[in-house]
């Protein structure tokens, strides 16, 4: 069975209270990050203020920025042309 399908099924089968919750959450985060890094599309996850919290490997290759460089920074100032920033911030 494909490792991702197996992991997805095990995520669905887990019951609350089994094992160490922190370890379980961290494992799921790594699993999801691994999937997002393998897809062939740009994935940028933002917080409620528009700051970057996740940037997959495809985003790194296309933009030239690493996750470490962009994490916590506003996506507007990094990824948009300056002429669009004011308009986007009004909507955001």
Backbone as CSV, one residue per row, in Angstrom:
resi,resn,N_x,N_y,N_z,CA_x,CA_y,CA_z,C_x,C_y,C_z
1,UNK,0.851,-1.178,0.000,0.000,0.000,0.000,0.900,1.245,0.000
2,UNK,0.504,2.244,-0.741,1.233,3.501,-0.795,1.382,4.064,0.617
3,UNK,2.594,4.552,0.957,2.839,5.040,2.322,1.922,6.192,2.701
4,UNK,1.559,7.043,1.736,0.689,8.183,2.044,-0.740,7.725,2.308
5,UNK,-1.212,6.771,1.533,-2.549,6.232,1.762,-2.604,5.557,3.133
6,UNK,-1.593,4.774,3.442,-1.528,4.108,4.743,-1.533,5.135,5.883
7,UNK,-0.716,6.183,5.756,-0.654,7.218,6.802,-1.985,7.939,6.925
8,UNK,-2.630,8.245,5.789,-3.926,8.923,5.826,-4.954,8.069,6.559
9,UNK,-4.985,6.782,6.255,-5.921,5.882,6.923,-5.629,5.828,8.415
10,UNK,-4.353,5.790,8.786,-4.032,5.745,10.209,-4.421,7.049,10.903
11,UNK,-4.361,8.172,10.195,-4.816,9.438,10.785,-6.308,9.386,11.080
12,UNK,-7.068,8.779,10.186,-8.512,8.666,10.387,-8.860,7.703,11.508
13,UNK,-8.034,6.671,11.697,-8.309,5.650,12.698,-7.898,6.039,14.116
14,UNK,-7.048,7.059,14.260,-6.573,7.433,15.593,-7.725,7.898,16.473
15,UNK,-7.676,7.476,17.713,-8.670,7.909,18.689,-8.018,8.861,19.673
16,UNK,-8.733,9.918,20.086,-8.175,10.842,21.074,-7.772,10.103,22.341
17,UNK,-6.678,10.517,22.935,-6.237,9.918,24.178,-5.272,8.768,23.991
18,UNK,-5.074,8.327,22.770,-4.108,7.249,22.514,-2.730,7.852,22.313
19,UNK,-1.780,7.492,23.159,-0.409,7.954,22.983,-0.218,9.391,23.404
20,UNK,0.958,9.889,23.121,1.335,11.247,23.466,0.752,12.213,22.434
21,UNK,-0.112,13.117,22.853,-0.795,14.028,21.937,0.191,14.915,21.181
22,UNK,1.213,15.410,21.865,2.190,16.282,21.209,2.929,15.528,20.099
23,UNK,3.324,14.313,20.361,4.012,13.492,19.361,3.096,13.215,18.180
24,UNK,1.832,12.934,18.450,0.861,12.668,17.400,0.680,13.899,16.507
25,UNK,0.526,15.062,17.117,0.356,16.300,16.353,1.594,16.609,15.525
26,UNK,2.766,16.469,16.115,3.996,16.732,15.377,4.145,15.769,14.199
27,UNK,3.796,14.521,14.408,3.859,13.539,13.326,2.935,13.900,12.181
28,UNK,1.748,14.350,12.515,0.783,14.765,11.485,1.275,15.995,10.749
29,UNK,1.874,16.933,11.466,2.400,18.138,10.811,3.497,17.780,9.821
30,UNK,4.394,16.873,10.217,5.469,16.444,9.314,4.895,15.713,8.098
31,UNK,3.888,14.892,8.331,3.246,14.157,7.245,2.628,15.124,6.236
32,UNK,1.876,16.094,6.725,1.237,17.061,5.829,2.272,17.928,5.107
33,UNK,3.323,18.349,5.807,4.384,19.133,5.169,5.057,18.323,4.074
34,UNK,5.238,17.035,4.306,5.848,16.165,3.304,4.982,16.099,2.054
35,UNK,3.687,15.972,2.219,2.772,15.945,1.071,2.833,17.271,0.318
36,UNK,2.758,18.381,1.043,2.765,19.692,0.402,4.071,19.967,-0.325
37,UNK,5.169,19.406,0.154,6.444,19.588,-0.522,6.547,18.768,-1.800
38,UNK,5.769,17.699,-1.914,5.862,16.822,-3.073,4.895,17.189,-4.206
39,UNK,3.888,17.997,-3.917,2.958,18.382,-4.977,3.650,19.353,-5.924
40,UNK,3.226,19.366,-7.168,3.888,20.193,-8.173,3.300,21.582,-8.317
41,UNK,2.718,22.114,-7.263,2.123,23.451,-7.312,2.681,24.312,-6.177
42,UNK,2.522,25.602,-6.317,2.953,26.522,-5.262,1.957,26.453,-4.110
43,UNK,2.454,26.310,-2.894,1.600,26.313,-1.705,2.176,27.328,-0.729
44,UNK,1.381,28.355,-0.440,1.766,29.379,0.534,0.628,29.457,1.546
45,UNK,0.936,29.215,2.823,-0.072,29.266,3.879,0.167,30.536,4.684
46,UNK,-0.917,31.279,4.897,-0.842,32.566,5.591,-1.602,32.513,6.911
47,UNK,-1.187,33.365,7.871,-1.976,33.517,9.092,-3.052,34.569,8.832
48,UNK,-3.810,34.922,9.836,-4.915,35.864,9.656,-4.466,37.270,9.271
49,UNK,-3.216,37.617,9.559,-2.698,38.937,9.211,-2.014,38.957,7.839
50,UNK,-1.991,37.824,7.163,-1.356,37.764,5.852,0.127,37.455,5.882
51,UNK,0.615,37.019,7.048,2.024,36.646,7.166,2.206,35.180,6.783
52,UNK,3.321,34.878,6.164,3.590,33.526,5.688,3.956,32.615,6.862
53,UNK,3.255,31.489,6.954,3.573,30.490,7.975,4.121,29.212,7.343
54,UNK,3.851,29.004,6.051,4.386,27.835,5.356,4.581,28.170,3.885
55,UNK,5.640,27.644,3.315,6.055,27.913,1.936,6.645,26.603,1.442
56,UNK,5.995,25.920,0.506,6.509,24.599,0.117,7.731,24.716,-0.800
57,UNK,8.321,23.558,-1.119,9.558,23.544,-1.900,9.373,24.131,-3.289
58,UNK,8.231,23.902,-3.919,7.965,24.486,-5.241,7.940,26.012,-5.135
59,UNK,7.355,26.548,-4.072,7.331,27.999,-3.855,8.747,28.537,-3.683
60,UNK,9.580,27.771,-2.985,10.971,28.183,-2.796,11.705,28.245,-4.135
61,UNK,11.523,27.223,-4.967,12.225,27.180,-6.255,11.775,28.312,-7.177
62,UNK,10.466,28.558,-7.246,9.937,29.570,-8.163,10.281,30.987,-7.697
63,UNK,10.163,31.237,-6.388,10.381,32.595,-5.871,11.847,32.916,-5.601
64,UNK,12.635,31.888,-5.327,14.028,32.115,-4.955,14.222,32.363,-3.464
65,UNK,13.133,32.368,-2.705,13.189,32.543,-1.252,13.075,31.189,-0.562
66,UNK,13.724,31.044,0.588,13.541,29.848,1.403,12.448,30.119,2.431
67,UNK,11.890,29.049,3.003,10.885,29.208,4.059,11.463,30.022,5.207
68,UNK,12.704,29.771,5.543,13.347,30.497,6.646,13.371,32.001,6.378
69,UNK,13.571,32.386,5.114,13.628,33.803,4.753,12.265,34.485,4.800
70,UNK,11.199,33.756,4.480,9.885,34.383,4.350,8.959,34.175,5.537
71,UNK,9.243,33.191,6.369,8.341,32.875,7.483,8.149,34.094,8.386
72,UNK,6.871,34.434,8.620,6.533,35.562,9.481,6.455,36.897,8.758
73,UNK,6.792,36.914,7.479,6.745,38.164,6.707,5.444,38.239,5.917
74,UNK,4.995,39.463,5.669,3.763,39.683,4.926,3.951,39.265,3.467
75,UNK,3.041,38.446,2.973,3.153,37.978,1.595,3.064,39.118,0.591
76,UNK,2.341,40.185,0.944,2.172,41.322,0.028,3.511,41.925,-0.372
77,UNK,4.335,42.186,0.607,5.592,42.870,0.326,6.612,41.967,-0.357
78,UNK,6.483,40.670,-0.189,7.439,39.744,-0.793,7.034,39.261,-2.169
79,UNK,5.756,39.010,-2.371,5.329,38.297,-3.556,4.498,39.102,-4.549
80,UNK,4.143,40.320,-4.213,3.317,41.121,-5.112,4.080,42.341,-5.613
81,UNK,3.696,42.801,-6.793,4.264,44.044,-7.307,3.790,45.185,-6.420
82,UNK,4.636,46.180,-6.229,4.324,47.288,-5.318,3.028,48.006,-5.685
83,UNK,2.685,48.040,-6.945,1.463,48.734,-7.378,0.187,48.058,-6.881
84,UNK,0.262,46.789,-6.470,-0.917,46.063,-5.995,-1.023,45.994,-4.478
85,UNK,0.029,46.337,-3.771,0.071,46.141,-2.323,-1.014,46.923,-1.592
86,UNK,-1.175,48.198,-1.890,-2.176,49.023,-1.197,-3.572,48.470,-1.395
87,UNK,-3.894,48.096,-2.615,-5.228,47.556,-2.908,-5.476,46.238,-2.174
88,UNK,-4.498,45.367,-2.166,-4.644,44.071,-1.484,-4.793,44.280,0.021
89,UNK,-4.017,45.188,0.598,-4.107,45.440,2.045,-5.471,45.999,2.427
90,UNK,-6.100,46.770,1.547,-7.442,47.285,1.822,-8.460,46.138,1.864
91,UNK,-8.301,45.192,0.981,-9.199,44.040,0.942,-8.928,43.117,2.114
92,UNK,-7.666,42.895,2.422,-7.259,41.958,3.458,-7.738,42.458,4.797
